[in-house]
Amino acid sequence: MPADLKTPGEILDRISIQKPDEIVITTIMRDGSDDAITRQALKHRSDTMGQALRDADVSPGDFVPIHLPTCTDFLVATIAVFKAGGTPMPVSDRLPDSELAQLLALAEPKVIISRTLSAPVVLNPADFEANASCPSNLPILISNPIKALASGGSTGKPKLIITTGDALFHADKPIIPMLMRFEPDDLKYSPGPLYHNGPFWFSVNMLLRGGRILLNERFNAAQCLHDIEAYRPTVLNLVPTMMQRLLREDRWAEADLSSVRVAWHLAAPCPAWAKEAFIEKLGEDVVLELWAATEGNGLTIIDGAQWRSHRGSVGRPVGTDILILDQDRHPMPTGEIGEIYTRMAQAAPPCEYRGTQNLEVILDGFSSVGDMGWVDNEGYLYLADRRTDLIISGGANIFPAEVESVVTQHPKVKDVAVVGLKDDDLGRRVHAIVESFDEADAPTIEELTSLCADHLVKYKAPRSFELVRALPRNEAGKIRRSQLREERGG
């Protein structure tokens, strides 16, 4: 093992010696209390849990599902899995039994970390408190694969996205944390659930950088604003849905967010109105967007100033080559929409799937997760939509994300999914399925129709609207668009 590369356990144990009493992870509970742990306690508890995992025969190559709510124990368990040489596998503790069973069948774990499950072999974090016995010295084992993320995909069929390779990191100049502009004295606030790749992997990398983590048990926009003012985080990790809910809070305009040095958003298209409002509040150099997939096959980044001069872009590639290809895989001219193929570090993606076929790799390492988009003459990437979500209506291509960004401007709209339904005349007609904040005070069809007429060319505007109590989501919180389309006739 190269001297400058260390396991997560080695890096965090070294920091714990330097700052043993520093609070490193804090979780804000729904009742307003918090659950915190020092670096010394993190080392102690992850050591004892790591030894228990080894006693259960966990070794490199073994997946260890972490079936917990978002909490301090979730990250303690993650470090323990790395110390045991296993591969952490975050899993939502709210999954239906049938979906959880399918994921566990794919993972074939020797042990599961959970507070609620009882079989086959389960470690409960409550059994590893500060007074538990601690092994004197854990031998260093290198985890491979690095992590496994559970995904329902757009179809709802469970699969695992596995990040291949050794879990070894630069201790002094870690690549990912430095790219994310993390500093050793940062406090990162991740309001999202840890079973999602963004909050999970950002949190792990902040720990490896020497920073601290602030979590909340469940996201609530009003509480989130209060917590930013109270705890003064320097880094935020958000998704556009959270941004929109924060903007609709009465206290948004007066809230003191001056501690925030970096605010990342990712995981979904961000409506222009929401992004502009965040830039106005925090500053052009603070608001950053990242486009990437869990598969690790490409990356773009854009800051607020670049976005304002390339409105709608998700940025320029970072260590990534981009090809825009048509359905026959011929290159598309600059500015024209096609399927986005990417290659990072001039290599095939560092990932494998369980539960479905691996990504197809073409042209010496390029692959696609199905996003559509185009590149301008300065190399900035713009997203259209997933190829499976493209609506062809009357011969015109319509991308749901563009329509959804307009509908979400209505202050009563919590979220929306736009799908193409069968139509004898047009082939497909644009249909918007709307979830409101308050079912008793939902927007009217007339209001939504008028809003879209003001902002969309006629052929892109929804021909019909549907108000629902709640939109179906997968375990990562993403809307099950395919399910909605199939339930309405395919």
SULHU-V987580 format. One record per residue. N is the residue number from 1. RES is the residue in one small letter. PHI is phi in radians with two decimals (* if undefined). PSI is psi as a letter, one per 40 degrees, with the letter a starting at -180 (999 if undefined). Layout:
n = [N | N]
res = [RES | RES]
phi = [PHI | PHI]
psi = [PSI | PSI]
//
This chain:
n = [1 | 2 | 3 | 4 | 5 | 6 | 7 | 8 | 9 | 10 | 11 | 12 | 13 | 14 | 15 | 16 | 17 | 18 | 19 | 20 | 21 | 22 | 23 | 24 | 25 | 26 | 27 | 28 | 29 | 30 | 31 | 32 | 33 | 34 | 35 | 36 | 37 | 38 | 39 | 40 | 41 | 42 | 43 | 44 | 45 | 46 | 47 | 48 | 49 | 50 | 51 | 52 | 53 | 54 | 55 | 56 | 57 | 58 | 59 | 60 | 61 | 62 | 63 | 64 | 65 | 66 | 67 | 68 | 69 | 70 | 71 | 72 | 73 | 74 | 75 | 76 | 77 | 78 | 79 | 80 | 81 | 82 | 83 | 84 | 85 | 86 | 87 | 88 | 89 | 90 | 91 | 92 | 93 | 94 | 95 | 96 | 97 | 98 | 99 | 100 | 101 | 102 | 103 | 104 | 105 | 106 | 107 | 108 | 109 | 110 | 111 | 112 | 113 | 114 | 115 | 116 | 117 | 118 | 119 | 120 | 121 | 122 | 123 | 124 | 125 | 126 | 127 | 128 | 129 | 130 | 131 | 132 | 133 | 134 | 135 | 136 | 137 | 138 | 139 | 140 | 141 | 142 | 143 | 144 | 145 | 146 | 147 | 148 | 149 | 150 | 151 | 152 | 153 | 154 | 155 | 156 | 157 | 158 | 159 | 160 | 161 | 162 | 163 | 164 | 165 | 166 | 167 | 168 | 169 | 170 | 171 | 172 | 173 | 174 | 175 | 176 | 177 | 178 | 179 | 180 | 181 | 182 | 183 | 184 | 185 | 186 | 187 | 188 | 189 | 190 | 191 | 192 | 193 | 194 | 195 | 196 | 197 | 198 | 199 | 200 | 201 | 202 | 203 | 204 | 205 | 206 | 207 | 208 | 209 | 210 | 211 | 212 | 213 | 214 | 215 | 216 | 217 | 218 | 219 | 220 | 221 | 222 | 223 | 224 | 225 | 226 | 227 | 228 | 229 | 230 | 231 | 232 | 233 | 234 | 235 | 236 | 237 | 238 | 239 | 240 | 241 | 242 | 243 | 244 | 245 | 246 | 247 | 248 | 249 | 250 | 251 | 252 | 253 | 254 | 255 | 256 | 257 | 258 | 259 | 260 | 261 | 262 | 263 | 264 | 265 | 266 | 267 | 268 | 269 | 270 | 271 | 272 | 273 | 274 | 275 | 276 | 277 | 278 | 279 | 280 | 281 | 282 | 283 | 284 | 285 | 286 | 287 | 288 | 289 | 290 | 291 | 292 | 293 | 294 | 295 | 296 | 297 | 298 | 299 | 300 | 301 | 302 | 303 | 304 | 305 | 306 | 307 | 308 | 309 | 310 | 311 | 312 | 313 | 314 | 315 | 316 | 317 | 318 | 319 | 320 | 321 | 322 | 323 | 324 | 325 | 326 | 327 | 328 | 329 | 330 | 331 | 332 | 333 | 334 | 335 | 336 | 337 | 338 | 339 | 340 | 341 | 342 | 343 | 344 | 345 | 346 | 347 | 348 | 349 | 350 | 351 | 352 | 353 | 354 | 355 | 356 | 357 | 358 | 359 | 360 | 361 | 362 | 363 | 364 | 365 | 366 | 367 | 368 | 369 | 370 | 371 | 372 | 373 | 374 | 375 | 376 | 377 | 378 | 379 | 380 | 381 | 382 | 383 | 384 | 385 | 386 | 387 | 388 | 389 | 390 | 391 | 392 | 393 | 394 | 395 | 396 | 397 | 398 | 399 | 400 | 401 | 402 | 403 | 404 | 405 | 406 | 407 | 408 | 409 | 410 | 411 | 412 | 413 | 414 | 415 | 416 | 417 | 418 | 419 | 420 | 421 | 422 | 423 | 424 | 425 | 426 | 427 | 428 | 429 | 430 | 431 | 432 | 433 | 434 | 435 | 436 | 437 | 438 | 439 | 440 | 441 | 442 | 443 | 444 | 445 | 446 | 447 | 448 | 449 | 450 | 451 | 452 | 453 | 454 | 455 | 456 | 457 | 458 | 459 | 460 | 461 | 462 | 463 | 464 | 465 | 466 | 467 | 468 | 469 | 470 | 471 | 472 | 473 | 474 | 475 | 476 | 477 | 478 | 479 | 480 | 481 | 482 | 483 | 484 | 485 | 486 | 487 | 488 | 489 | 490]
res = [m | p | a | d | l | k | t | p | g | e | i | l | d | r | i | s | i | q | k | p | d | e | i | v | i | t | t | i | m | r | d | g | s | d | d | a | i | t | r | q | a | l | k | h | r | s | d | t | m | g | q | a | l | r | d | a | d | v | s | p | g | d | f | v | p | i | h | l | p | t | c | t | d | f | l | v | a | t | i | a | v | f | k | a | g | g | t | p | m | p | v | s | d | r | l | p | d | s | e | l | a | q | l | l | a | l | a | e | p | k | v | i | i | s | r | t | l | s | a | p | v | v | l | n | p | a | d | f | e | a | n | a | s | c | p | s | n | l | p | i | l | i | s | n | p | i | k | a | l | a | s | g | g | s | t | g | k | p | k | l | i | i | t | t | g | d | a | l | f | h | a | d | k | p | i | i | p | m | l | m | r | f | e | p | d | d | l | k | y | s | p | g | p | l | y | h | n | g | p | f | w | f | s | v | n | m | l | l | r | g | g | r | i | l | l | n | e | r | f | n | a | a | q | c | l | h | d | i | e | a | y | r | p | t | v | l | n | l | v | p | t | m | m | q | r | l | l | r | e | d | r | w | a | e | a | d | l | s | s | v | r | v | a | w | h | l | a | a | p | c | p | a | w | a | k | e | a | f | i | e | k | l | g | e | d | v | v | l | e | l | w | a | a | t | e | g | n | g | l | t | i | i | d | g | a | q | w | r | s | h | r | g | s | v | g | r | p | v | g | t | d | i | l | i | l | d | q | d | r | h | p | m | p | t | g | e | i | g | e | i | y | t | r | m | a | q | a | a | p | p | c | e | y | r | g | t | q | n | l | e | v | i | l | d | g | f | s | s | v | g | d | m | g | w | v | d | n | e | g | y | l | y | l | a | d | r | r | t | d | l | i | i | s | g | g | a | n | i | f | p | a | e | v | e | s | v | v | t | q | h | p | k | v | k | d | v | a | v | v | g | l | k | d | d | d | l | g | r | r | v | h | a | i | v | e | s | f | d | e | a | d | a | p | t | i | e | e | l | t | s | l | c | a | d | h | l | v | k | y | k | a | p | r | s | f | e | l | v | r | a | l | p | r | n | e | a | g | k | i | r | r | s | q | l | r | e | e | r | g | g]
phi = [* | -0.98 | -1.10 | -1.51 | -1.88 | -2.32 | -1.33 | -0.97 | -1.09 | -1.09 | -1.10 | -1.24 | -1.13 | -1.11 | -1.15 | -1.14 | -1.24 | -1.29 | -2.39 | -1.10 | -1.69 | -1.28 | -1.19 | -1.86 | -2.34 | -2.28 | -2.03 | -1.51 | -1.45 | -1.12 | -1.51 | 1.64 | -1.31 | -2.34 | -2.12 | -2.13 | -2.49 | -1.46 | -1.12 | -1.12 | -1.18 | -1.05 | -1.09 | -1.06 | -1.24 | -1.23 | -1.13 | -1.17 | -1.22 | -1.06 | -1.14 | -1.12 | -1.15 | -1.14 | -1.10 | -1.53 | 1.32 | -1.26 | -2.61 | -0.91 | 1.78 | -1.58 | -1.51 | -2.10 | -1.11 | -1.88 | -1.80 | -2.41 | -1.22 | -1.14 | -2.88 | -1.03 | -1.04 | -1.07 | -1.34 | -1.03 | -1.11 | -1.05 | -1.13 | -1.08 | -1.10 | -1.06 | -1.16 | -1.46 | 1.50 | -1.50 | -1.94 | -1.16 | -2.30 | -1.09 | -2.42 | -1.14 | -1.40 | -1.85 | -1.12 | -1.05 | -0.96 | -1.17 | -1.23 | -1.08 | -1.07 | -1.14 | -1.17 | -1.16 | -1.13 | -1.22 | -1.38 | 0.88 | -1.33 | -1.44 | -2.67 | -2.16 | -1.71 | -2.76 | -1.65 | -2.09 | -1.36 | -2.22 | -2.67 | -1.33 | -2.20 | -2.21 | -1.86 | -1.74 | -0.99 | -1.10 | -1.44 | -2.16 | -1.46 | -1.10 | -1.61 | -1.25 | -1.14 | -2.16 | -1.12 | -1.24 | -2.79 | -1.63 | -1.11 | -1.42 | -2.14 | -1.80 | -1.25 | -2.78 | -1.20 | -1.38 | -2.72 | -2.35 | -1.87 | -1.39 | -2.51 | -1.60 | 1.06 | -1.30 | -1.62 | 1.52 | -1.41 | -1.07 | -2.63 | -1.98 | -1.82 | -1.86 | -1.52 | -1.42 | 1.90 | -1.41 | -1.44 | -2.18 | -2.41 | -1.22 | -1.27 | -1.68 | -2.31 | -1.17 | -1.14 | -1.14 | -1.02 | -1.25 | -1.09 | -1.42 | 1.13 | -1.37 | -2.13 | -1.04 | -1.72 | -1.33 | -2.06 | -1.74 | -1.82 | -2.01 | -1.29 | -1.46 | -1.25 | -1.29 | -1.35 | -1.59 | -1.02 | -1.04 | -1.04 | -1.13 | -1.35 | -1.08 | -1.16 | -1.04 | -1.24 | -1.15 | -1.06 | -1.18 | -1.40 | 1.73 | -1.50 | -2.07 | -2.15 | -2.10 | -2.11 | -2.27 | -1.03 | -2.64 | -1.20 | -2.48 | -1.05 | -1.10 | -1.13 | -1.05 | -1.07 | -1.06 | -1.22 | -1.11 | -1.19 | -1.38 | -1.73 | 1.01 | -1.14 | -1.74 | -2.27 | -1.98 | -2.31 | -2.16 | -2.07 | -0.97 | -1.04 | -1.10 | -1.04 | -1.12 | -1.22 | -1.12 | -1.12 | -1.56 | -1.30 | -1.03 | -1.54 | -0.96 | -1.07 | -1.66 | -1.10 | -1.60 | -1.94 | -1.19 | -1.28 | -1.31 | -1.68 | -2.43 | -2.21 | -1.58 | -2.27 | -2.88 | 1.52 | -2.83 | -1.07 | -1.83 | -0.98 | -1.02 | -1.13 | -1.26 | -1.13 | -1.05 | -1.13 | -1.19 | -1.11 | -1.08 | -1.35 | -1.79 | 1.97 | -1.10 | -1.47 | -1.65 | -1.45 | -2.19 | -2.08 | -2.12 | -1.96 | -2.88 | -2.06 | -0.97 | -1.17 | 1.24 | -1.70 | 3.04 | -2.71 | -2.28 | -2.42 | -2.54 | -1.74 | -1.11 | -1.15 | -1.09 | -1.14 | -1.13 | -1.61 | -2.40 | -0.95 | 1.67 | -1.33 | -1.80 | 2.00 | -1.73 | -1.17 | -2.06 | 1.04 | -2.31 | -1.75 | -2.17 | -2.15 | -1.94 | -2.10 | -1.45 | -1.15 | -1.69 | 1.14 | -1.76 | -1.06 | -1.62 | -1.11 | -0.92 | 1.58 | -1.85 | -1.34 | -2.72 | -1.43 | -1.53 | -1.97 | -2.28 | -2.52 | -1.86 | 0.96 | 0.92 | -2.48 | -1.10 | -1.08 | -1.43 | -2.60 | -2.38 | -1.94 | -2.14 | 1.86 | -2.82 | -1.22 | -1.13 | -0.97 | -1.31 | -1.93 | -2.24 | 0.85 | 1.06 | 2.02 | -1.40 | -2.59 | -2.40 | -1.75 | 1.80 | -1.28 | -1.92 | 3.09 | -2.61 | -2.13 | -1.52 | -1.31 | -1.83 | 1.53 | -1.44 | -1.63 | -2.19 | -1.66 | -1.82 | -3.11 | -1.22 | -1.07 | -1.28 | -1.76 | -1.00 | -1.86 | -1.85 | -2.14 | 1.04 | 1.52 | -1.75 | -1.50 | -2.22 | -1.80 | -0.91 | -1.03 | -1.14 | -1.21 | -1.09 | -1.14 | -1.38 | -1.07 | -1.23 | -1.21 | -1.17 | -1.12 | -1.65 | -1.56 | -1.44 | -2.83 | -2.65 | -2.21 | -1.88 | -2.29 | -1.77 | -1.81 | -1.05 | -2.53 | -1.08 | -1.58 | -1.65 | 1.54 | -2.44 | -2.06 | -1.39 | -2.23 | -1.89 | -1.87 | -1.98 | -1.88 | -1.74 | -1.17 | -2.28 | -1.05 | -1.38 | -2.31 | -1.42 | -1.16 | -1.49 | -1.05 | -1.10 | -1.12 | -1.18 | -1.08 | -1.13 | -1.03 | -1.18 | -1.10 | -1.34 | -2.13 | -2.22 | -1.09 | -0.97 | -1.23 | -1.55 | -1.20 | -1.00 | -1.42 | -2.65 | -2.21 | -2.47 | -1.70 | -2.20 | -1.19 | -2.71 | -1.47 | -1.24 | -2.29 | -1.50 | -1.17 | -1.59 | 1.52 | -1.52 | -1.15 | -1.45 | -1.13 | -1.09 | -1.09 | -1.08 | -1.18 | -1.18 | -1.10 | -1.91 | 1.89 | 1.47]
psi = [h | i | d | e | h | i | i | d | d | d | d | d | d | d | d | d | d | d | g | d | e | h | h | d | h | h | h | h | i | d | e | e | i | i | h | i | i | i | d | d | d | d | d | d | d | d | d | d | d | d | d | d | d | d | d | e | f | h | i | h | e | h | h | h | h | g | g | i | i | h | i | d | d | d | d | d | d | d | d | d | d | d | d | e | e | a | h | h | g | h | h | h | e | e | i | i | d | d | d | d | d | d | d | d | d | d | d | f | i | d | i | h | h | i | e | d | i | e | i | d | h | h | h | h | d | d | e | g | i | d | e | i | i | h | i | d | h | h | i | h | i | h | h | h | i | d | i | h | h | h | h | e | a | d | e | e | h | i | i | h | h | h | h | i | i | h | g | h | i | h | d | d | g | h | d | d | d | d | d | e | f | i | i | d | e | i | h | h | h | g | e | i | i | e | e | i | d | c | d | d | d | d | d | d | d | d | d | d | e | e | a | i | h | h | i | i | d | h | h | h | d | d | d | d | d | d | d | d | d | d | e | f | i | e | h | i | h | i | i | d | d | d | d | d | d | d | d | e | h | d | e | d | d | e | h | h | f | e | e | h | d | h | h | h | i | a | e | i | h | h | i | d | d | d | d | d | d | d | d | d | d | d | i | d | e | d | h | i | h | h | h | i | i | d | e | f | e | i | h | i | i | h | i | d | d | d | d | d | e | f | h | e | i | e | a | i | i | h | f | h | i | h | h | h | i | a | e | e | f | i | h | i | i | h | e | i | h | a | h | h | h | i | h | h | f | f | i | i | i | f | i | i | i | h | e | i | i | i | h | h | h | i | f | f | e | i | i | i | e | e | i | i | a | i | h | a | e | e | e | h | h | h | i | c | i | i | d | e | e | h | h | h | h | f | e | i | h | h | h | d | d | d | d | d | d | d | d | e | d | h | e | e | h | d | i | i | h | h | i | h | i | h | h | d | d | e | d | i | i | h | h | h | h | h | h | i | d | h | d | e | f | i | i | i | d | d | d | d | d | d | d | d | d | d | e | i | i | d | e | e | i | h | e | i | i | h | h | i | d | i | h | h | i | a | e | e | e | i | h | g | d | d | d | d | d | d | e | f | e | 999]
//
